[in-house]
Amino acid sequence: MNTRRISWLPPLGGSRGPATAFRLKAEATRLRALRYGGQAQRVAALIVCLLVTAVGASAQMPDPRQMSGIPRPDPQLQNGVVTVRVIRGSFDNPVVSLTVELEGPSPAMRATTDDAGRAEFKGVPAGTRVKAVAVVAGERIESQEFAMPGSGGIRLALVAAGAAGSPSASGPAAAAPDSGPVQPGDVVLGEESRFIFEMGDDGLTVFYVLQINNASSTRVQPARPVVFELPAMARGAALLEGSSPQARVAGRRLEINGPFAPGDTLVQVAYTTPFSGADMVIEQPLPIPLQHVAVVAQKVGDLQLSSPQMPEQQTFPARGNLYIAGRGGAVAAGSVMRFAFSGMPHHAVWPRNVALGLALLILAGGAWSAFRGTGGVSARDRQKRELEARRDRLFDELTALESSHRDGKADPEHYGTRRLELVTALERIYAALDDEVAASRAS
C-alpha cells in the first residue's frame, strides 16, 4: 500500500469550504443539513491536514492569510516552474498587473500577475533556495523560503490585507462583482474543484466543491445555463453554507445562474447515495469543462475506486482513517465523470425482503377476509368492514413510511415515532377483528 504524503492535490480556494459548520437556510431541510455537517467537517479537516500542513487543522477552513506564503509542490507543473497567486483579502479579489519578484536566483526573477492574479516563473534551477516577494499598496508580502524540487513545480499564494472589491496596488478600483457590463462568454470548473466521497450511516455521502472560473476581466453570461443533473441515485441534495447565492437546487437539478463575475464563483453541494451491494457506479455529466480532476474518497474495508478520468491515485492514512486520493487532467464539457466503487461494505438484504414478504402476506390475508363475507350487510358486518378499511389505510401508510425510510427521505425521529403509532394501531384493529370473528362463530 502506498502511504506517501499527498502533495499534488490542488489547493483549497478561499476561506469557505465543506469544513464550515453549515446549516441549510430552509427549516424544512434542517435535519438533512445536520446529517451532512459532521461528515463535511471531517472531510475538510482531512484536506486541510494534507494541504495546509503549516496551519493547524480545525473545524473551520483557514483564513486565506494563514495560507499566505506556504509553498505547495505540484508534480503536474513543468519542472522549474513557480506560480504565485496574489490576492487581496480573499480569492475572489485577485491583484492584477502587479510585479512579483522571485529572490534567490542571480539576478532575481520578475513576473507580472495576470487577470487571475497569478505570476509564473519558468526555468528556476533545481535545488535553488528562493522566496516570492510582492508589494501591495505599500504592504510587503514574502513567502517562506524553499528549495526548488528536482521535478514538478511549486504553487503558492501571497495574501494582502483588505476586503474583496478594494482597489489593487497598480490600477483603478476593481468593479464590484454584481456591477459592470456583461459580455457573452464561457466559464470553466477551476483547478480547485474536487469530488469528495465519505461513508455515512445511511449510504455514501458525496460532496462537490465547484470552483466556477471566469478568466476574463468582465462579467460573462454563458450561452447555455450551467446546470448539473445529479445522478439518479442522489438523495437529499442540498447546497452548503458558503455557496454563491447564484446557485439553487431543485430535486436532482443544480443550477448556477449567470452572469459570472471575474474570478471564481464557489458552489458546494452534498447528497447521499444509498447502496445495498458491494458495487456501485456514480456518473456525473459536466455542463462545462473541468480543468483538473481531484478526488478524495474514504476507504473502508476492501473498498476500491476507479475512474477513466482519474489515472493516478494513492491510498494514505489521515486522522485515523484510510483515504484514496486521485487526480487526472482536463475533462471536456459534455463528458460524464464516472466513479466506480467496488468492495463496498454492505448489509444483507434478506431480512428486509422477509419482512416485506410477511407484510404482504398479512395484507393479502386481510384482503381475503374483507371479501369473504355473506351478501347480507348487518351492523356487525359494517363494523367489520370499517375495521378492515382502517387496517388497509394504516398498512398503506406503514408501507409508504418504510419505503421513505429505505430511500433515506424520512426523518429518523419521525420514522421511529410514527412507525410505533402505526404498529400499535394495527395491533388494536387485529384484536378487534379477532373479537368480531369470535362473536360471529358464537352466534
C-alpha positions as CSV (number, residue, x, y, z in Angstrom):
1,M,0.0,0.0,0.0
2,N,1.3,3.4,-1.0
3,T,1.1,5.8,2.0
4,R,3.2,8.6,0.7
5,R,2.1,12.1,1.7
6,I,-0.2,13.6,-0.9
7,S,1.3,16.8,-2.2
8,W,-0.3,17.1,-5.6
9,L,-3.9,17.8,-4.7
10,P,-5.0,21.3,-5.8
11,P,-5.2,23.9,-3.0
12,L,-8.4,24.8,-1.2
13,G,-9.6,28.1,-2.5
14,G,-10.9,30.8,-0.3
15,S,-11.9,30.9,3.3
16,R,-15.1,28.9,2.7
17,G,-15.4,25.1,2.2
18,P,-17.0,21.9,3.4
19,A,-15.5,22.4,6.9
20,T,-17.9,25.2,7.6
21,A,-20.5,24.2,10.2
22,F,-23.1,24.8,7.6
23,R,-26.9,25.0,8.0
24,L,-29.4,25.0,5.2
25,K,-31.4,28.2,5.3
26,A,-34.8,26.4,4.9
27,E,-36.0,24.9,8.2
28,A,-37.5,22.1,6.2
29,T,-34.0,20.8,5.4
30,R,-32.5,21.4,8.9
31,L,-32.1,17.7,9.8
32,R,-30.5,16.9,6.5
33,A,-28.0,19.7,7.0
34,L,-27.1,18.4,10.4
35,R,-26.6,15.0,8.9
36,Y,-24.2,16.4,6.3
37,G,-22.5,18.8,8.7
38,G,-20.4,16.4,10.8
39,Q,-19.3,14.4,7.8
40,A,-18.3,17.6,5.9
41,Q,-16.3,18.9,8.8
42,R,-14.3,15.6,9.0
43,V,-13.6,15.6,5.2
44,A,-12.5,19.2,5.3
45,A,-10.3,18.7,8.3
46,L,-8.6,15.9,6.4
47,I,-7.9,18.0,3.4
48,V,-6.7,20.9,5.5
49,C,-4.3,18.5,7.3
50,L,-2.9,17.3,3.9
51,L,-2.7,20.6,2.1
52,V,-2.0,23.2,4.7
53,T,0.4,21.4,7.0
54,A,1.8,24.6,8.4
55,V,-1.6,25.6,9.7
56,G,-3.3,23.6,12.5
57,A,-6.4,21.8,11.1
58,S,-9.6,22.9,12.8
59,A,-13.3,22.5,12.3
60,Q,-13.3,25.6,10.0
61,M,-11.4,26.3,6.8
62,P,-8.3,28.5,7.4
63,D,-8.4,32.2,6.7
64,P,-6.5,32.9,3.4
65,R,-3.9,34.9,5.2
66,Q,-3.0,31.7,7.2
67,M,-2.2,30.1,3.8
68,S,-0.1,33.0,2.6
69,G,3.4,32.2,1.5
70,I,3.2,28.4,2.1
71,P,4.9,26.6,-0.9
72,R,2.9,23.6,-2.2
73,P,4.7,21.1,-4.6
74,D,2.7,20.2,-7.7
75,P,4.1,17.5,-10.0
76,Q,1.6,18.5,-12.6
77,L,3.5,21.7,-13.2
78,Q,6.5,21.6,-15.6
79,N,10.0,21.2,-14.0
80,G,11.3,24.5,-12.7
81,V,8.0,26.4,-12.7
82,V,6.8,28.5,-9.7
83,T,3.3,30.1,-9.8
84,V,2.5,32.8,-7.3
85,R,-1.1,33.9,-6.9
86,V,-1.6,37.4,-5.3
87,I,-4.9,38.3,-3.7
88,R,-6.3,41.0,-1.5
89,G,-8.3,39.6,1.4
90,S,-9.9,36.7,-0.5
91,F,-9.5,34.6,-3.5
92,D,-12.4,36.5,-5.2
93,N,-10.2,39.6,-5.3
94,P,-7.0,38.9,-7.3
95,V,-4.4,41.6,-7.7
96,V,-3.7,42.1,-11.4
97,S,-0.8,43.7,-13.3
98,L,1.4,43.6,-10.2
99,T,5.2,42.8,-10.4
100,V,6.2,39.8,-8.3
101,E,9.9,39.1,-7.6
102,L,11.4,35.7,-7.0
103,E,14.5,36.2,-4.9
104,G,17.3,33.6,-4.8
105,P,18.4,33.2,-8.5
106,S,21.0,35.7,-9.5
107,P,19.7,38.1,-10.8
108,A,16.3,38.0,-9.2
109,M,13.4,36.9,-11.5
110,R,10.4,39.1,-12.1
111,A,6.9,38.4,-13.5
112,T,3.5,40.2,-13.7
113,T,0.2,38.9,-12.4
114,D,-2.5,38.1,-15.0
115,D,-6.3,38.6,-14.7
116,A,-6.5,35.7,-12.1
117,G,-3.7,37.3,-10.0
118,R,-1.1,34.7,-11.0
119,A,2.5,35.3,-11.8
120,E,4.6,32.5,-13.4
121,F,8.3,31.9,-13.2
122,K,9.9,29.4,-15.5
123,G,13.3,27.8,-15.5
124,V,14.1,28.0,-11.8
125,P,17.1,25.7,-11.3
126,A,16.5,22.6,-9.1
127,G,17.9,23.0,-5.6
128,T,17.9,26.8,-5.7
129,R,16.6,28.3,-2.5
130,V,14.1,31.0,-3.4
131,K,11.2,33.1,-2.0
132,A,8.5,35.2,-3.6
133,V,8.0,38.8,-2.7
134,A,5.3,41.3,-3.7
135,V,4.3,44.8,-2.5
136,V,0.6,45.6,-2.5
137,A,-0.5,49.1,-1.6
138,G,2.7,49.6,0.4
139,E,2.4,46.2,2.2
140,R,5.4,43.9,1.6
141,I,4.4,40.2,1.5
142,E,7.0,37.4,1.4
143,S,6.7,33.7,1.1
144,Q,8.6,31.1,3.1
145,E,12.0,30.3,1.6
146,F,12.0,26.9,-0.1
147,A,14.3,24.8,-2.2
148,M,13.2,24.2,-5.8
149,P,12.4,20.5,-6.3
150,G,14.1,18.4,-9.0
151,S,10.8,17.5,-10.7
152,G,7.5,19.3,-10.9
153,G,6.9,22.9,-9.7
154,I,5.7,25.0,-6.8
155,R,2.4,26.8,-6.2
156,L,1.9,29.4,-3.5
157,A,-0.4,32.4,-2.7
158,L,0.5,35.8,-1.3
159,V,-2.4,37.4,0.6
160,A,-2.6,41.1,1.2
161,A,-4.8,42.8,3.7
162,G,-8.1,44.4,2.6
163,A,-11.6,43.4,1.8
164,A,-12.7,42.0,-1.6
165,G,-13.5,44.7,-4.0
166,S,-10.9,47.1,-2.8
167,P,-8.5,48.6,-5.4
168,S,-5.4,46.7,-6.4
169,A,-2.0,48.2,-5.9
170,S,-1.4,49.1,-9.5
171,G,-4.6,50.4,-11.0
172,P,-8.1,51.7,-10.6
173,A,-10.6,50.2,-8.3
174,A,-11.9,46.9,-9.4
175,A,-15.6,46.7,-10.3
176,A,-18.0,45.1,-7.8
177,P,-18.9,41.6,-8.7
178,D,-22.5,42.5,-9.3
179,S,-21.9,45.6,-11.5
180,G,-20.3,46.4,-14.8
181,P,-21.0,45.3,-18.3
182,V,-22.0,41.8,-19.2
183,Q,-20.4,40.1,-22.2
184,P,-21.2,36.7,-23.8
185,G,-18.5,34.3,-22.6
186,D,-17.6,30.9,-21.1
187,V,-16.7,29.6,-17.7
188,V,-14.9,26.5,-16.6
189,L,-14.6,24.4,-13.4
190,G,-11.3,25.7,-12.0
191,E,-8.3,23.6,-10.7
192,E,-9.6,23.8,-7.1
193,S,-12.8,21.9,-7.9
194,R,-13.0,18.5,-6.3
195,F,-15.2,15.5,-5.7
196,I,-15.3,14.0,-2.1
197,F,-16.8,10.7,-1.0
198,E,-17.3,9.6,2.6
199,M,-19.2,6.7,4.1
200,G,-22.2,7.8,6.1
201,D,-24.8,6.0,8.3
202,D,-27.4,5.8,5.5
203,G,-25.2,5.4,2.4
204,L,-22.3,7.1,0.6
205,T,-22.2,10.9,1.2
206,V,-21.0,12.8,-1.8
207,F,-19.7,16.4,-1.8
208,Y,-19.0,18.5,-4.9
209,V,-16.8,21.6,-4.4
210,L,-17.2,23.5,-7.6
211,Q,-14.9,26.5,-8.4
212,I,-16.6,28.2,-11.4
213,N,-13.9,30.3,-13.0
214,N,-14.3,33.3,-15.3
215,A,-10.9,34.1,-16.6
216,S,-11.9,37.4,-18.3
217,S,-11.9,40.8,-16.8
218,T,-15.6,41.4,-17.2
219,R,-18.8,39.7,-16.2
220,V,-19.8,37.0,-18.6
221,Q,-23.1,35.2,-19.5
222,P,-22.7,31.7,-20.9
223,A,-24.8,30.9,-24.0
224,R,-26.3,28.0,-22.1
225,P,-27.3,27.7,-18.4
226,V,-24.8,25.9,-16.1
227,V,-26.9,23.0,-14.9
228,F,-25.7,19.8,-13.2
229,E,-28.1,16.9,-13.4
230,L,-27.2,14.9,-10.3
231,P,-27.1,11.1,-10.5
232,A,-30.4,9.3,-10.4
233,M,-29.4,7.7,-7.1
234,A,-28.8,11.0,-5.4
235,R,-31.0,11.6,-2.4
236,G,-31.4,14.8,-0.3
237,A,-29.3,17.1,-2.4
238,A,-28.6,20.4,-0.7
239,L,-26.4,23.5,-1.1
240,L,-23.9,24.0,1.7
241,E,-23.3,27.3,3.5
242,G,-20.7,29.4,1.7
243,S,-22.1,28.7,-1.7
244,S,-22.8,31.5,-4.1
245,P,-26.4,32.8,-4.0
246,Q,-26.4,32.3,-7.8
247,A,-26.9,28.5,-7.2
248,R,-30.0,26.7,-6.3
249,V,-31.0,23.0,-6.0
250,A,-34.4,21.6,-7.0
251,G,-34.6,17.8,-6.6
252,R,-31.6,16.4,-8.5
253,R,-31.0,19.6,-10.5
254,L,-28.3,22.0,-9.5
255,E,-28.5,25.3,-11.5
256,I,-26.0,28.1,-11.3
257,N,-27.3,31.3,-12.9
258,G,-25.1,33.9,-14.6
259,P,-23.7,36.4,-15.1
260,F,-20.5,35.3,-13.6
261,A,-18.1,37.9,-12.1
262,P,-14.4,37.8,-13.0
263,G,-12.5,35.3,-10.9
264,D,-14.1,32.4,-9.0
265,T,-17.7,31.6,-8.0
266,L,-17.9,28.9,-5.3
267,V,-20.7,26.4,-5.2
268,Q,-20.8,23.4,-2.8
269,V,-23.5,20.7,-2.9
270,A,-23.9,17.5,-0.9
271,Y,-26.1,14.4,-1.4
272,T,-26.3,10.8,-0.3
273,T,-26.5,7.6,-2.4
274,P,-27.9,4.5,-0.7
275,F,-26.4,1.2,-1.7
276,S,-27.2,-2.4,-0.9
277,G,-24.4,-4.3,-2.7
278,A,-20.6,-4.3,-3.0
279,D,-20.5,-2.4,-6.3
280,M,-21.8,1.0,-7.3
281,V,-21.2,3.4,-10.1
282,I,-21.8,7.2,-9.9
283,E,-22.0,9.1,-13.2
284,Q,-22.0,12.9,-13.3
285,P,-22.3,14.8,-16.6
286,L,-20.3,18.0,-16.8
287,P,-22.1,21.0,-18.4
288,I,-18.8,23.0,-18.6
289,P,-15.1,22.0,-18.9
290,L,-13.2,20.8,-15.9
291,Q,-9.5,21.9,-15.7
292,H,-8.3,19.3,-13.3
293,V,-9.7,16.1,-11.7
294,A,-9.2,15.9,-7.9
295,V,-10.9,13.2,-5.8
296,V,-10.8,12.2,-2.2
297,A,-12.7,9.0,-1.0
298,Q,-12.8,7.4,2.4
299,K,-11.5,3.8,2.2
300,V,-13.5,1.3,4.3
301,G,-12.6,-2.3,4.3
302,D,-11.8,-3.6,0.8
303,L,-13.3,-0.6,-1.0
304,Q,-11.7,0.3,-4.3
305,L,-12.3,3.3,-6.6
306,S,-11.6,3.6,-10.3
307,S,-12.4,6.2,-12.9
308,P,-11.4,6.6,-16.5
309,Q,-10.8,10.3,-15.8
310,M,-8.6,9.5,-12.8
311,P,-5.5,7.7,-14.0
312,E,-3.5,8.3,-10.8
313,Q,-4.4,7.5,-7.2
314,Q,-2.8,6.9,-3.9
315,T,-4.0,5.4,-0.6
316,F,-2.9,7.1,2.6
317,P,-3.8,7.3,6.3
318,A,-5.2,10.5,7.9
319,R,-6.9,11.2,11.2
320,G,-7.4,7.6,12.0
321,N,-8.9,6.6,8.6
322,L,-7.7,5.5,5.2
323,Y,-8.4,7.6,2.2
324,I,-8.0,7.3,-1.6
325,A,-6.8,10.4,-3.4
326,G,-6.9,10.6,-7.1
327,R,-6.2,13.1,-9.9
328,G,-6.5,13.5,-13.6
329,G,-6.2,16.0,-16.4
330,A,-8.7,18.2,-18.1
331,V,-12.2,16.9,-18.9
332,A,-14.3,18.4,-21.7
333,A,-17.8,19.8,-21.4
334,G,-20.5,17.2,-22.1
335,S,-18.3,14.4,-20.7
336,V,-19.6,12.1,-18.0
337,M,-17.4,11.7,-14.9
338,R,-17.6,8.1,-13.9
339,F,-16.7,6.8,-10.4
340,A,-16.9,3.0,-10.0
341,F,-16.8,1.7,-6.4
342,S,-16.2,-2.0,-5.6
343,G,-15.8,-3.9,-2.3
344,M,-18.2,-1.5,-0.5
345,P,-19.3,-2.5,3.0
346,H,-23.0,-3.6,2.8
347,H,-25.6,-5.5,4.8
348,A,-27.6,-8.5,3.6
349,V,-30.9,-7.6,2.2
350,W,-32.8,-10.8,3.0
351,P,-34.1,-9.7,6.4
352,R,-35.7,-6.7,4.8
353,N,-37.1,-8.9,2.0
354,V,-38.5,-11.3,4.6
355,A,-40.2,-8.5,6.5
356,L,-41.7,-7.1,3.3
357,G,-42.9,-10.6,2.3
358,L,-44.6,-11.1,5.7
359,A,-46.2,-7.7,5.4
360,L,-47.6,-8.6,2.0
361,L,-48.9,-11.9,3.3
362,I,-50.7,-10.1,6.2
363,L,-52.1,-7.6,3.7
364,A,-53.3,-10.4,1.4
365,G,-54.9,-12.2,4.3
366,G,-56.7,-9.0,5.3
367,A,-57.9,-8.5,1.7
368,W,-59.2,-12.1,1.6
369,S,-61.1,-11.6,4.9
370,A,-62.7,-8.4,3.6
371,F,-64.2,-10.2,0.6
372,R,-65.3,-13.5,2.1
373,G,-68.4,-12.2,3.9
374,T,-72.0,-13.0,3.1
375,G,-74.2,-11.0,0.8
376,G,-76.3,-9.5,3.7
377,V,-75.0,-6.4,5.4
378,S,-75.6,-6.3,9.1
379,A,-74.4,-3.8,11.7
380,R,-71.7,-6.3,12.7
381,D,-70.6,-6.6,9.0
382,R,-70.4,-2.8,8.7
383,Q,-68.3,-2.6,11.8
384,K,-66.0,-5.3,10.5
385,R,-65.6,-3.6,7.1
386,E,-64.8,-0.3,8.7
387,L,-62.1,-2.0,10.8
388,E,-60.7,-3.7,7.7
389,A,-60.8,-0.4,5.7
390,R,-58.9,1.3,8.5
391,R,-56.5,-1.5,8.7
392,D,-55.8,-1.2,5.0
393,R,-55.2,2.6,5.2
394,L,-52.8,2.0,8.1
395,F,-50.9,-0.6,6.1
396,D,-50.7,1.7,3.1
397,E,-49.2,4.4,5.4
398,L,-46.8,2.0,7.0
399,T,-45.7,0.7,3.6
400,A,-45.1,4.3,2.4
401,L,-43.2,5.1,5.6
402,E,-40.9,2.1,5.2
403,S,-40.2,3.0,1.6
404,S,-39.3,6.5,2.5
405,H,-37.0,5.3,5.3
406,R,-35.2,2.9,2.9
407,D,-34.7,5.8,0.4
408,G,-33.2,8.0,3.1
409,K,-36.0,10.5,2.9
410,A,-37.6,10.0,6.3
411,D,-36.6,11.9,9.4
412,P,-35.3,9.2,11.7
413,E,-37.0,10.6,14.8
414,H,-40.4,10.9,12.9
415,Y,-39.9,7.5,11.4
416,G,-39.5,5.8,14.7
417,T,-42.4,7.6,16.4
418,R,-44.8,7.2,13.6
419,R,-43.9,3.5,12.9
420,L,-44.7,2.7,16.6
421,E,-48.0,4.5,16.4
422,L,-49.0,2.6,13.2
423,V,-48.0,-0.8,14.5
424,T,-49.8,-0.2,17.8
425,A,-53.0,0.9,15.9
426,L,-52.8,-2.2,13.7
427,E,-52.5,-4.5,16.7
428,R,-55.6,-3.0,18.2
429,I,-57.5,-3.4,14.9
430,Y,-56.5,-7.0,14.6
431,A,-57.6,-7.6,18.2
432,A,-61.0,-6.1,17.3
433,L,-61.3,-8.2,14.2
434,D,-60.5,-11.3,16.2
435,D,-63.3,-10.4,18.6
436,E,-65.7,-9.9,15.7
437,V,-64.7,-13.4,14.3
438,A,-65.2,-15.0,17.7
439,A,-68.6,-13.3,18.1
440,S,-69.7,-14.4,14.6
441,R,-68.9,-18.0,15.4
442,A,-70.6,-17.9,18.7
443,S,-73.8,-16.6,17.0
